[in-house]
Structures are given as structure tokens and as C-alpha cells.
Amino acid sequence: MIVRELRDLIGTALDVVGLCFNSRRLLVARDGQSYSMHDTIIKAGAEIPLWYKHHVESVYCVAGEGELENRETGEVHSIGNGTFYCLNGHERHVLRAKTELRMICVFTPALVGPEIHDEDGAFPLLTDEPDVTPSPPPVGSEPARVTTMVRDTSVAD
Ligand code: 9YT
């Protein structure tokens, strides 16, 4: 069982600060599940073009008011407390925050942790690999494990 408190993530590497959002990554790839889960705050006034080419994202809004534009169809949906959407077709979209939004986001495959959006509004597909540095761990400590950012080049952009 994994039990975490949001307050324990604040200010750590899993509290990822973007230009107009804060993504607190509660569950990430190294936790061994098929998805990651984030508690994300989008700043009021933000307009974010996104395109999750490598991931499927599900989003449940629990606070705030905003708008979701599907750039493939031109459809615009209001977002508020209780709105859910799933980008199961990797749709290009724009998220607009009229007020601060709080969104619970689930990504498949799981994010490693430090991902930020690239120029297309996508997260790169990273792999979580153990550190292979052949130095012995200090006596009495757990084996060291660090997250390395490795671009998976088998997936075309
Ligand atoms: C809702 C959304 O896509 N926001 C961008 C941030 C992302 N969801 C994240 O890192 O949690």
C-alpha cells in the first residue's frame, strides 16, 4: 500500500513548477503502477496549448472555472468542479483557466517525475532507470536509486 500526503511533496522534486501550473506528482513510474497521478494547480489567466502525443491523460477538475478547447474539432467545453475529460485520442487542445483550477490528472504510461512540456505541449516519454554508478553505498544505507532522464528514441515524434 502506498499512502502519501500532498503536504509532504511540496517543495520536493515531485512538485513540478511550470510557467503557469504546479503539478504535484503523487504517484510516479518508480511506484510500479501503469499510471501516474498528479494534483495540478493551473494559475488564473493561463492559456496552455497541449498535445499529449505519448500519453493518455484523464483529468478531473475539483475546483475553479475554465475552458477546454478541442483543437481538432473546435469544440469548447466549460470546466468546473466535477468536470471530467479524457484525451483518449491524444487530441491537441487548449486549456484556459478563468480562475485558478485544481485538477486531478492521471497519465498513462506513468510519468517518471520531472517531465515538463516540450514546444508542442507534450511530455517526453522518459524511462526510469536505476543509477548504474559502480560506487558502494554507505554502510547501513539502502542501495542508491536515482531517476535518470532518458529519452525513448524508439518512439517517433
Ligand atoms: C490539465 C493539464 O493537462 N495540465 C497540465 C499539467 C499536467 N496535467 C500535469 O503535469 O499534471
Backbone and ligand atoms as CSV (ligand in chain L), in Angstrom:
chain,resi,resn,atom,element,x,y,z
A,1,MET,N,N,0.847,-1.198,0.000
A,1,MET,CA,C,0.000,0.000,0.000
A,1,MET,C,C,0.882,1.247,0.000
A,2,ILE,N,N,0.453,2.221,-0.770
A,2,ILE,CA,C,1.200,3.486,-0.830
A,2,ILE,C,C,0.289,4.574,-0.257
A,3,VAL,N,N,0.766,5.266,0.741
A,3,VAL,CA,C,-0.025,6.359,1.331
A,3,VAL,C,C,0.863,7.601,1.361
A,4,ARG,N,N,0.373,8.690,0.784
A,4,ARG,CA,C,1.162,9.930,0.739
A,4,ARG,C,C,0.300,11.111,1.103
A,5,GLU,N,N,0.929,12.142,1.609
A,5,GLU,CA,C,0.243,13.399,1.909
A,5,GLU,C,C,0.774,14.460,0.950
A,6,LEU,N,N,-0.120,15.225,0.361
A,6,LEU,CA,C,0.288,16.299,-0.552
A,6,LEU,C,C,1.309,17.216,0.115
A,7,ARG,N,N,1.090,17.523,1.385
A,7,ARG,CA,C,1.986,18.474,2.071
A,7,ARG,C,C,3.442,17.985,2.096
A,8,ASP,N,N,3.627,16.678,2.028
A,8,ASP,CA,C,4.995,16.150,2.075
A,8,ASP,C,C,5.712,16.276,0.728
A,9,LEU,N,N,4.929,16.553,-0.337
A,9,LEU,CA,C,5.528,16.691,-1.673
A,9,LEU,C,C,5.936,18.127,-1.979
A,10,ILE,N,N,5.305,19.065,-1.283
A,10,ILE,CA,C,5.516,20.479,-1.603
A,10,ILE,C,C,7.000,20.835,-1.461
A,11,GLY,N,N,7.534,21.454,-2.525
A,11,GLY,CA,C,8.936,21.885,-2.492
A,11,GLY,C,C,9.936,20.798,-2.823
A,12,THR,N,N,9.455,19.576,-3.102
A,12,THR,CA,C,10.383,18.500,-3.484
A,12,THR,C,C,10.458,18.431,-5.011
A,13,ALA,N,N,11.265,17.507,-5.524
A,13,ALA,CA,C,11.400,17.343,-6.977
A,13,ALA,C,C,10.086,16.879,-7.610
A,14,LEU,N,N,9.174,16.342,-6.811
A,14,LEU,CA,C,7.889,15.885,-7.354
A,14,LEU,C,C,6.839,16.992,-7.335
A,15,ASP,N,N,7.234,18.180,-6.935
A,15,ASP,CA,C,6.375,19.371,-7.014
A,15,ASP,C,C,6.914,20.161,-8.204
A,16,VAL,N,N,6.389,19.831,-9.389
A,16,VAL,CA,C,6.968,20.367,-10.625
A,16,VAL,C,C,6.296,21.697,-10.970
A,17,VAL,N,N,7.127,22.737,-11.069
A,17,VAL,CA,C,6.609,24.084,-11.275
A,17,VAL,C,C,6.825,24.482,-12.725
A,18,GLY,N,N,5.735,24.676,-13.451
A,18,GLY,CA,C,5.813,25.166,-14.823
A,18,GLY,C,C,5.537,26.657,-14.831
A,19,LEU,N,N,5.489,27.218,-16.030
A,19,LEU,CA,C,5.268,28.654,-16.168
A,19,LEU,C,C,3.921,29.063,-15.567
A,20,CYS,N,N,2.916,28.252,-15.798
A,20,CYS,CA,C,1.580,28.620,-15.318
A,20,CYS,C,C,0.859,27.484,-14.615
A,21,PHE,N,N,1.624,26.499,-14.142
A,21,PHE,CA,C,0.997,25.426,-13.367
A,21,PHE,C,C,1.982,24.842,-12.361
A,22,ASN,N,N,1.408,24.168,-11.390
A,22,ASN,CA,C,2.171,23.394,-10.407
A,22,ASN,C,C,1.617,21.989,-10.448
A,23,SER,N,N,2.447,21.017,-10.709
A,23,SER,CA,C,1.970,19.641,-10.780
A,23,SER,C,C,2.624,18.850,-9.660
A,24,ARG,N,N,1.813,18.429,-8.711
A,24,ARG,CA,C,2.333,17.684,-7.572
A,24,ARG,C,C,2.132,16.212,-7.875
A,25,ARG,N,N,3.224,15.513,-8.126
A,25,ARG,CA,C,3.168,14.150,-8.674
A,25,ARG,C,C,3.136,13.125,-7.546
A,26,LEU,N,N,1.909,12.711,-7.271
A,26,LEU,CA,C,1.659,11.865,-6.095
A,26,LEU,C,C,2.115,10.420,-6.304
A,27,LEU,N,N,1.986,9.960,-7.548
A,27,LEU,CA,C,2.347,8.580,-7.886
A,27,LEU,C,C,3.094,8.649,-9.206
A,28,VAL,N,N,4.292,8.071,-9.278
A,28,VAL,CA,C,5.095,8.165,-10.499
A,28,VAL,C,C,5.616,6.783,-10.893
A,29,ALA,N,N,6.326,6.745,-12.024
A,29,ALA,CA,C,6.714,5.451,-12.623
A,29,ALA,C,C,7.410,4.526,-11.631
A,30,ARG,N,N,8.283,5.065,-10.805
A,30,ARG,CA,C,9.032,4.177,-9.911
A,30,ARG,C,C,8.151,3.515,-8.846
A,31,ASP,N,N,6.903,3.956,-8.737
A,31,ASP,CA,C,5.974,3.294,-7.819
A,31,ASP,C,C,5.424,2.005,-8.413
A,32,GLY,N,N,5.747,1.771,-9.703
A,32,GLY,CA,C,5.463,0.467,-10.297
A,32,GLY,C,C,4.047,0.253,-10.809
A,33,GLN,N,N,3.270,1.325,-10.941
A,33,GLN,CA,C,1.910,1.175,-11.460
A,33,GLN,C,C,1.902,1.574,-12.938
A,34,SER,N,N,0.790,1.376,-13.613
A,34,SER,CA,C,0.744,1.650,-15.049
A,34,SER,C,C,0.383,3.110,-15.345
A,35,TYR,N,N,0.248,3.904,-14.314
A,35,TYR,CA,C,-0.171,5.298,-14.490
A,35,TYR,C,C,0.489,6.162,-13.416
A,36,SER,N,N,0.515,7.477,-13.672
A,36,SER,CA,C,0.912,8.410,-12.614
A,36,SER,C,C,-0.296,9.279,-12.278
A,37,MET,N,N,-0.298,9.809,-11.068
A,37,MET,CA,C,-1.412,10.654,-10.632
A,37,MET,C,C,-0.855,11.946,-10.056
A,38,HIS,N,N,-1.457,13.059,-10.502
A,38,HIS,CA,C,-0.952,14.378,-10.113
A,38,HIS,C,C,-2.084,15.245,-9.583
A,39,ASP,N,N,-1.757,16.081,-8.639
A,39,ASP,CA,C,-2.687,17.110,-8.164
A,39,ASP,C,C,-2.128,18.419,-8.724
A,40,THR,N,N,-2.839,18.965,-9.712
A,40,THR,CA,C,-2.289,20.070,-10.507
A,40,THR,C,C,-3.071,21.357,-10.296
A,41,ILE,N,N,-2.350,22.430,-10.094
A,41,ILE,CA,C,-2.943,23.766,-9.994
A,41,ILE,C,C,-2.580,24.536,-11.261
A,42,ILE,N,N,-3.600,25.053,-11.946
A,42,ILE,CA,C,-3.361,25.897,-13.126
A,42,ILE,C,C,-3.669,27.338,-12.705
A,43,LYS,N,N,-2.729,28.230,-12.958
A,43,LYS,CA,C,-2.913,29.610,-12.499
A,43,LYS,C,C,-4.030,30.340,-13.250
A,44,ALA,N,N,-4.723,31.206,-12.542
A,44,ALA,CA,C,-5.782,32.015,-13.157
A,44,ALA,C,C,-5.209,32.793,-14.337
A,45,GLY,N,N,-5.931,32.789,-15.445
A,45,GLY,CA,C,-5.500,33.538,-16.621
A,45,GLY,C,C,-4.641,32.731,-17.577
A,46,ALA,N,N,-4.247,31.539,-17.166
A,46,ALA,CA,C,-3.365,30.728,-18.030
A,46,ALA,C,C,-4.125,30.236,-19.252
A,47,GLU,N,N,-3.415,30.184,-20.354
A,47,GLU,CA,C,-3.942,29.576,-21.589
A,47,GLU,C,C,-2.834,28.658,-22.081
A,48,ILE,N,N,-3.079,27.352,-22.016
A,48,ILE,CA,C,-1.993,26.390,-22.255
A,48,ILE,C,C,-2.336,25.488,-23.439
A,49,PRO,N,N,-1.610,25.618,-24.565
A,49,PRO,CA,C,-1.791,24.679,-25.669
A,49,PRO,C,C,-1.075,23.364,-25.323
A,50,LEU,N,N,-1.795,22.264,-25.442
A,50,LEU,CA,C,-1.247,20.966,-25.037
A,50,LEU,C,C,-1.503,19.923,-26.119
A,51,TRP,N,N,-0.629,18.928,-26.137
A,51,TRP,CA,C,-0.795,17.841,-27.091
A,51,TRP,C,C,-0.019,16.638,-26.566
A,52,TYR,N,N,-0.716,15.800,-25.811
A,52,TYR,CA,C,-0.036,14.658,-25.199
A,52,TYR,C,C,0.067,13.517,-26.200
A,53,LYS,N,N,1.079,13.619,-27.033
A,53,LYS,CA,C,1.288,12.651,-28.114
A,53,LYS,C,C,1.633,11.261,-27.582
A,54,HIS,N,N,2.358,11.238,-26.453
A,54,HIS,CA,C,2.906,9.966,-25.951
A,54,HIS,C,C,2.129,9.397,-24.771
A,55,HIS,N,N,1.155,10.141,-24.297
A,55,HIS,CA,C,0.426,9.720,-23.098
A,55,HIS,C,C,-1.081,9.887,-23.319
A,56,VAL,N,N,-1.847,9.121,-22.548
A,56,VAL,CA,C,-3.280,9.405,-22.421
A,56,VAL,C,C,-3.455,10.078,-21.063
A,57,GLU,N,N,-4.133,11.212,-21.075
A,57,GLU,CA,C,-4.366,11.925,-19.823
A,57,GLU,C,C,-5.866,11.943,-19.512
A,58,SER,N,N,-6.184,11.627,-18.278
A,58,SER,CA,C,-7.540,11.819,-17.756
A,58,SER,C,C,-7.468,12.910,-16.705
A,59,VAL,N,N,-8.462,13.780,-16.719
A,59,VAL,CA,C,-8.434,14.948,-15.830
A,59,VAL,C,C,-9.783,15.071,-15.125
A,60,TYR,N,N,-9.736,15.263,-13.832
A,60,TYR,CA,C,-10.954,15.533,-13.061
A,60,TYR,C,C,-10.758,16.862,-12.341
A,61,CYS,N,N,-11.584,17.838,-12.712
A,61,CYS,CA,C,-11.463,19.168,-12.109
A,61,CYS,C,C,-12.231,19.178,-10.782
A,62,VAL,N,N,-11.566,19.628,-9.739
A,62,VAL,CA,C,-12.224,19.668,-8.424
A,62,VAL,C,C,-12.416,21.095,-7.917
A,63,ALA,N,N,-11.855,22.082,-8.621
A,63,ALA,CA,C,-12.084,23.478,-8.216
A,63,ALA,C,C,-11.705,24.424,-9.339
A,64,GLY,N,N,-12.427,25.560,-9.387
A,64,GLY,CA,C,-12.110,26.610,-10.351
A,64,GLY,C,C,-13.040,26.598,-11.547
A,65,GLU,N,N,-12.763,27.533,-12.451
A,65,GLU,CA,C,-13.569,27.654,-13.672
A,65,GLU,C,C,-12.651,27.872,-14.848
A,66,GLY,N,N,-12.966,27.198,-15.938
A,66,GLY,CA,C,-12.124,27.354,-17.123
A,66,GLY,C,C,-12.795,26.799,-18.353
A,67,GLU,N,N,-11.963,26.530,-19.332
A,67,GLU,CA,C,-12.458,26.137,-20.650
A,67,GLU,C,C,-11.471,25.161,-21.271
A,68,LEU,N,N,-12.025,24.188,-21.981
A,68,LEU,CA,C,-11.212,23.215,-22.704
A,68,LEU,C,C,-11.603,23.288,-24.167
A,69,GLU,N,N,-10.642,23.601,-25.017
A,69,GLU,CA,C,-10.927,23.644,-26.459
A,69,GLU,C,C,-10.271,22.452,-27.128
A,70,ASN,N,N,-11.071,21.694,-27.856
A,70,ASN,CA,C,-10.559,20.594,-28.665
A,70,ASN,C,C,-10.110,21.202,-29.996
A,71,ARG,N,N,-8.808,21.234,-30.223
A,71,ARG,CA,C,-8.301,21.915,-31.427
A,71,ARG,C,C,-8.503,21.079,-32.686
A,72,GLU,N,N,-8.921,19.852,-32.529
A,72,GLU,CA,C,-9.182,19.020,-33.710
A,72,GLU,C,C,-10.589,19.269,-34.239
A,73,THR,N,N,-11.510,19.605,-33.331
A,73,THR,CA,C,-12.911,19.790,-33.741
A,73,THR,C,C,-13.389,21.223,-33.564
A,74,GLY,N,N,-12.653,22.022,-32.785
A,74,GLY,CA,C,-13.080,23.388,-32.494
A,74,GLY,C,C,-14.072,23.468,-31.337
A,75,GLU,N,N,-14.510,22.321,-30.814
A,75,GLU,CA,C,-15.464,22.322,-29.690
A,75,GLU,C,C,-14.839,22.942,-28.452
A,76,VAL,N,N,-15.678,23.701,-27.726
A,76,VAL,CA,C,-15.209,24.320,-26.479
A,76,VAL,C,C,-16.123,23.850,-25.351
A,77,HIS,N,N,-15.536,23.368,-24.277
A,77,HIS,CA,C,-16.290,22.862,-23.120
A,77,HIS,C,C,-15.946,23.704,-21.895
A,78,SER,N,N,-16.973,24.012,-21.100
A,78,SER,CA,C,-16.717,24.677,-19.815
A,78,SER,C,C,-16.166,23.645,-18.847
A,79,ILE,N,N,-15.290,24.112,-18.002
A,79,ILE,CA,C,-14.708,23.237,-16.976
A,79,ILE,C,C,-14.984,23.839,-15.609
A,80,GLY,N,N,-15.393,23.008,-14.677
A,80,GLY,CA,C,-15.595,23.449,-13.295
A,80,GLY,C,C,-15.507,22.253,-12.376
A,81,ASN,N,N,-15.788,22.502,-11.112
A,81,ASN,CA,C,-15.770,21.425,-10.130
A,81,ASN,C,C,-16.706,20.309,-10.586
A,82,GLY,N,N,-16.164,19.117,-10.821
A,82,GLY,CA,C,-16.995,17.989,-11.251
A,82,GLY,C,C,-16.854,17.651,-12.722
A,83,THR,N,N,-16.099,18.448,-13.482
A,83,THR,CA,C,-15.896,18.121,-14.909
A,83,THR,C,C,-14.757,17.115,-15.058
A,84,PHE,N,N,-15.021,16.101,-15.848
A,84,PHE,CA,C,-14.007,15.079,-16.165
A,84,PHE,C,C,-13.782,15.067,-17.670
A,85,TYR,N,N,-12.534,14.928,-18.087
A,85,TYR,CA,C,-12.283,14.650,-19.507
A,85,TYR,C,C,-11.101,13.702,-19.650
A,86,CYS,N,N,-11.131,12.968,-20.760
A,86,CYS,CA,C,-10.071,12.006,-21.051
A,86,CYS,C,C,-9.627,12.231,-22.485
A,87,LEU,N,N,-8.342,12.442,-22.681
A,87,LEU,CA,C,-7.791,12.699,-24.025
A,87,LEU,C,C,-7.375,11.363,-24.630
A,88,ASN,N,N,-8.389,10.525,-24.854
A,88,ASN,CA,C,-8.103,9.159,-25.319
A,88,ASN,C,C,-7.704,9.105,-26.783
A,89,GLY,N,N,-7.840,10.235,-27.492
A,89,GLY,CA,C,-7.401,10.296,-28.883
A,89,GLY,C,C,-6.177,11.190,-29.043
A,90,HIS,N,N,-5.455,11.436,-27.944
A,90,HIS,CA,C,-4.258,12.300,-27.977
A,90,HIS,C,C,-4.579,13.639,-28.652
A,91,GLU,N,N,-5.738,14.162,-28.388
A,91,GLU,CA,C,-6.183,15.371,-29.087
A,91,GLU,C,C,-5.335,16.593,-28.713
A,92,ARG,N,N,-5.050,17.411,-29.713
A,92,ARG,CA,C,-4.480,18.737,-29.431
A,92,ARG,C,C,-5.582,19.541,-28.767
A,93,HIS,N,N,-5.225,20.272,-27.730
A,93,HIS,CA,C,-6.255,21.024,-27.006
A,93,HIS,C,C,-5.649,22.254,-26.349
A,94,VAL,N,N,-6.527,23.135,-25.926
A,94,VAL,CA,C,-6.081,24.329,-25.198
A,94,VAL,C,C,-6.869,24.379,-23.897
A,95,LEU,N,N,-6.153,24.595,-22.819
A,95,LEU,CA,C,-6.783,24.714,-21.512
A,95,LEU,C,C,-6.714,26.181,-21.098
A,96,ARG,N,N,-7.862,26.739,-20.732
A,96,ARG,CA,C,-7.897,28.146,-20.296
A,96,ARG,C,C,-8.455,28.201,-18.890
A,97,ALA,N,N,-7.731,28.863,-18.016
A,97,ALA,CA,C,-8.159,28.978,-16.618
A,97,ALA,C,C,-8.721,30.376,-16.392
A,98,LYS,N,N,-10.049,30.449,-16.181
A,98,LYS,CA,C,-10.646,31.760,-15.867
A,98,LYS,C,C,-10.280,32.127,-14.438
A,99,THR,N,N,-10.371,31.131,-13.559
A,99,THR,CA,C,-9.887,31.279,-12.183
A,99,THR,C,C,-8.856,30.175,-11.983
A,100,GLU,N,N,-8.237,30.157,-10.848
A,100,GLU,CA,C,-7.299,29.065,-10.572
A,100,GLU,C,C,-8.057,27.737,-10.638
A,101,LEU,N,N,-7.473,26.777,-11.330
A,101,LEU,CA,C,-8.088,25.455,-11.462
A,101,LEU,C,C,-7.299,24.446,-10.638
A,102,ARG,N,N,-8.015,23.528,-10.026
A,102,ARG,CA,C,-7.340,22.393,-9.387
A,102,ARG,C,C,-7.813,21.122,-10.081
A,103,MET,N,N,-6.868,20.400,-10.652
A,103,MET,CA,C,-7.191,19.240,-11.472
A,103,MET,C,C,-6.444,18.009,-10.947
A,104,ILE,N,N,-7.161,16.898,-10.890
A,104,ILE,CA,C,-6.521,15.626,-10.570
A,104,ILE,C,C,-6.271,14.936,-11.915
A,105,CYS,N,N,-5.005,14.703,-12.224
A,105,CYS,CA,C,-4.621,14.220,-13.555
A,105,CYS,C,C,-3.986,12.834,-13.452
A,106,VAL,N,N,-4.379,11.969,-14.385
A,106,VAL,CA,C,-3.818,10.614,-14.441
A,106,VAL,C,C,-3.183,10.433,-15.815
A,107,PHE,N,N,-1.929,10.029,-15.836
A,107,PHE,CA,C,-1.218,9.822,-17.099
A,107,PHE,C,C,-0.849,8.357,-17.268
A,108,THR,N,N,-1.080,7.866,-18.491
A,108,THR,CA,C,-0.654,6.527,-18.878
A,108,THR,C,C,0.178,6.650,-20.153
A,109,PRO,N,N,1.378,6.099,-20.281
A,109,PRO,CA,C,2.120,5.472,-19.197
A,109,PRO,C,C,2.491,6.478,-18.109
A,110,ALA,N,N,2.931,5.960,-16.989
A,110,ALA,CA,C,3.243,6.809,-15.842
A,110,ALA,C,C,4.385,7.771,-16.149
A,111,LEU,N,N,4.254,9.000,-15.692
A,111,LEU,CA,C,5.376,9.928,-15.771
A,111,LEU,C,C,6.452,9.503,-14.761
A,112,VAL,N,N,7.696,9.782,-15.132
A,112,VAL,CA,C,8.825,9.466,-14.251
A,112,VAL,C,C,8.863,10.435,-13.068
A,113,GLY,N,N,8.527,11.697,-13.335
A,113,GLY,CA,C,8.517,12.688,-12.254
A,113,GLY,C,C,8.826,14.100,-12.707
A,114,PRO,N,N,9.978,14.336,-13.382
A,114,PRO,CA,C,10.364,15.717,-13.661
A,114,PRO,C,C,9.860,16.282,-14.986
A,115,GLU,N,N,9.045,15.557,-15.710
A,115,GLU,CA,C,8.659,15.993,-17.056
A,115,GLU,C,C,8.022,17.389,-17.052
A,116,ILE,N,N,8.447,18.176,-18.025
A,116,ILE,CA,C,7.762,19.432,-18.322
A,116,ILE,C,C,7.437,19.441,-19.817
A,117,HIS,N,N,6.524,20.312,-20.204
A,117,HIS,CA,C,6.049,20.291,-21.586
A,117,HIS,C,C,7.137,20.707,-22.563
A,118,ASP,N,N,7.153,20.064,-23.728
A,118,ASP,CA,C,8.057,20.496,-24.790
A,118,ASP,C,C,7.359,21.560,-25.642
A,119,GLU,N,N,7.990,21.926,-26.747
A,119,GLU,CA,C,7.457,23.030,-27.566
A,119,GLU,C,C,6.098,22.706,-28.181
A,120,ASP,N,N,5.749,21.401,-28.269
A,120,ASP,CA,C,4.441,21.010,-28.800
A,120,ASP,C,C,3.377,20.908,-27.709
A,121,GLY,N,N,3.790,21.063,-26.447
A,121,GLY,CA,C,2.835,20.884,-25.347
A,121,GLY,C,C,2.709,19.432,-24.943
A,122,ALA,N,N,3.724,18.636,-25.295
A,122,ALA,CA,C,3.740,17.211,-24.924
A,122,ALA,C,C,4.741,16.992,-23.803
A,123,PHE,N,N,4.565,15.896,-23.089
A,123,PHE,CA,C,5.610,15.445,-22.180
A,123,PHE,C,C,6.448,14.429,-22.925
A,124,PRO,N,N,7.778,14.481,-22.788
A,124,PRO,CA,C,8.600,13.448,-23.431
A,124,PRO,C,C,8.341,12.100,-22.762
A,125,LEU,N,N,8.615,11.040,-23.515
A,125,LEU,CA,C,8.471,9.701,-22.954
A,125,LEU,C,C,9.795,9.338,-22.304
A,126,LEU,N,N,9.841,9.364,-20.996
A,126,LEU,CA,C,11.081,9.085,-20.267
A,126,LEU,C,C,11.015,7.689,-19.673
A,127,THR,N,N,12.185,7.141,-19.368
A,127,THR,CA,C,12.201,5.866,-18.646
A,127,THR,C,C,12.902,6.093,-17.322
A,128,ASP,N,N,12.495,5.339,-16.350
A,128,ASP,CA,C,13.040,5.449,-15.005
A,128,ASP,C,C,14.052,4.326,-14.838
A,129,GLU,N,N,15.321,4.695,-14.764
A,129,GLU,CA,C,16.340,3.653,-14.696
A,129,GLU,C,C,17.159,3.813,-13.434
A,130,PRO,N,N,17.546,2.681,-12.822
A,130,PRO,CA,C,18.386,2.789,-11.630
A,130,PRO,C,C,19.757,3.338,-11.984
A,131,ASP,N,N,20.367,4.049,-11.064
A,131,ASP,CA,C,21.719,4.561,-11.249
A,131,ASP,C,C,22.678,3.377,-11.323
A,132,VAL,N,N,23.519,3.356,-12.367
A,132,VAL,CA,C,24.434,2.222,-12.524
A,132,VAL,C,C,25.858,2.582,-12.086
A,133,THR,N,N,26.028,3.736,-11.454
A,133,THR,CA,C,27.359,4.142,-10.983
A,133,THR,C,C,27.892,3.083,-10.017
A,134,PRO,N,N,29.094,2.499,-10.313
A,134,PRO,CA,C,29.557,1.364,-9.506
A,134,PRO,C,C,30.228,1.770,-8.194
A,135,SER,N,N,29.613,2.712,-7.442
A,135,SER,CA,C,30.217,3.048,-6.146
A,135,SER,C,C,29.404,2.363,-5.048
A,136,PRO,N,N,30.086,1.823,-4.034
A,136,PRO,CA,C,29.342,1.108,-2.985
A,136,PRO,C,C,28.513,2.066,-2.145
A,137,PRO,N,N,27.323,1.662,-1.728
A,137,PRO,CA,C,26.522,2.537,-0.865
A,137,PRO,C,C,27.165,2.627,0.515
A,138,PRO,N,N,26.947,3.747,1.229
A,138,PRO,CA,C,27.486,3.843,2.582
A,138,PRO,C,C,26.941,2.701,3.446
A,139,VAL,N,N,27.758,2.241,4.357
A,139,VAL,CA,C,27.356,1.122,5.224
A,139,VAL,C,C,26.051,1.471,5.936
A,140,GLY,N,N,25.123,0.535,5.890
A,140,GLY,CA,C,23.864,0.736,6.620
A,140,GLY,C,C,22.798,1.463,5.834
A,141,SER,N,N,23.113,1.907,4.594
A,141,SER,CA,C,22.100,2.645,3.830
A,141,SER,C,C,21.449,1.728,2.812
A,142,GLU,N,N,20.308,2.174,2.319
A,142,GLU,CA,C,19.641,1.466,1.231
A,142,GLU,C,C,20.451,1.674,-0.045
A,143,PRO,N,N,20.403,0.741,-1.009
A,143,PRO,CA,C,21.073,0.984,-2.290
A,143,PRO,C,C,20.553,2.268,-2.935
A,144,ALA,N,N,21.496,3.045,-3.509
A,144,ALA,CA,C,21.101,4.315,-4.121
A,144,ALA,C,C,20.278,4.073,-5.367
A,145,ARG,N,N,19.277,4.905,-5.583
A,145,ARG,CA,C,18.468,4.824,-6.803
A,145,ARG,C,C,18.125,6.252,-7.169
A,146,VAL,N,N,18.517,6.641,-8.358
A,146,VAL,CA,C,18.167,7.989,-8.787
A,146,VAL,C,C,17.405,7.905,-10.094
A,147,THR,N,N,16.660,8.926,-10.337
A,147,THR,CA,C,15.914,8.978,-11.579
A,147,THR,C,C,16.802,9.590,-12.650
A,148,THR,N,N,16.954,8.889,-13.757
A,148,THR,CA,C,17.699,9.467,-14.861
A,148,THR,C,C,16.720,9.765,-15.983
A,149,MET,N,N,16.925,10.887,-16.627
A,149,MET,CA,C,16.035,11.260,-17.718
A,149,MET,C,C,16.605,10.700,-19.007
A,150,VAL,N,N,15.938,9.707,-19.551
A,150,VAL,CA,C,16.403,9.064,-20.774
A,150,VAL,C,C,15.293,9.190,-21.795
A,151,ARG,N,N,15.597,9.770,-22.912
A,151,ARG,CA,C,14.605,9.912,-23.992
A,151,ARG,C,C,14.455,8.569,-24.673
A,152,ASP,N,N,13.225,8.092,-24.813
A,152,ASP,CA,C,12.992,6.834,-25.526
A,152,ASP,C,C,12.925,7.154,-27.013
A,153,THR,N,N,14.015,6.807,-27.703
A,153,THR,CA,C,14.105,7.181,-29.125
A,153,THR,C,C,13.379,6.186,-30.018
A,154,SER,N,N,12.802,5.135,-29.419
A,154,SER,CA,C,12.075,4.173,-30.247
A,154,SER,C,C,10.715,4.729,-30.670
A,155,VAL,N,N,10.319,5.817,-30.021
A,155,VAL,CA,C,9.010,6.387,-30.350
A,155,VAL,C,C,9.220,7.644,-31.194
A,156,ALA,N,N,8.674,7.644,-32.355
A,156,ALA,CA,C,8.840,8.808,-33.241
A,156,ALA,C,C,7.960,9.944,-32.752
A,157,ASP,N,N,8.414,11.172,-32.903
A,157,ASP,CA,C,7.616,12.329,-32.505
A,157,ASP,C,C,6.524,12.579,-33.524
L,1,9YT,C1,C,-4.640,19.589,-17.085
L,1,9YT,C2,C,-3.288,19.634,-17.695
L,1,9YT,O1,O,-3.020,18.975,-18.648
L,1,9YT,N1,N,-2.409,20.450,-17.111
L,1,9YT,C3,C,-1.033,20.493,-17.464
L,1,9YT,C4,C,-0.200,19.847,-16.391
L,1,9YT,C5,C,-0.308,18.338,-16.364
L,1,9YT,N2,N,-1.631,17.851,-16.347
L,1,9YT,C6,C,0.426,17.816,-15.148
L,1,9YT,O2,O,1.651,17.854,-15.136
L,1,9YT,O3,O,-0.219,17.374,-14.187
